[in-house]
């Protein structure tokens, strides 16, 4: 049976991806910090749950043991944004945390699981980046810097693995309305979080992005999708967001 491991599987895009891959026949290892959430998900999709903090070397080294010798697909989805302060007054602890999760955590998990991906003879690494890894925007500093890091690490890994049967993909979503992304970014301020999506006709939802990841994983093993930018119709670019009805 083909196996997939998804980090950040406790909610949002990670959770939806675990479901989508399981529906496509993968045996899915659901990885996140919140044990109760991933245990429920794993039970629902007949997968496995492993509690893990990608920022902790000890926690991640236990992953390899739990996965065993072989892994077909790794989806690095653990990530997120904290704050929206200008560079001048940004909280560097937030920046540190964003870099730790979005870049170093992803690298740490990938390093640990590359031997198992290699052993499958057809490994695929999917890194969930962001449109924030393509442009700068005011107040985005720490997050855009981290997601640019995610993008460049993905590109570098693809170059370094050239000649091996391992595919490396970045999925870069724009505005996705998930239950937690903006809520976490704004420290639990629900009004601020909801204002992000106010009057936007149909932002992406987690299953939209999960479907893209499922598709990438379904392609023949010689086909590498390098990067895939996915946005809602309402968001033509980072600074070009239509608020108001579109679809009637
Ligand atoms: C999320 C996209 O617009 O919040 O990764 O930077 S944005």
Boltz pocket constraint, residues with backbone or C-beta under 6 A from the ligand:
constraints:
  - pocket:
      binder: B
      contacts: [[A, 129], [A, 130], [A, 131], [A, 132], [A, 140], [A, 173], [A, 174], [A, 175], [A, 176]]
      max_distance: 6.0
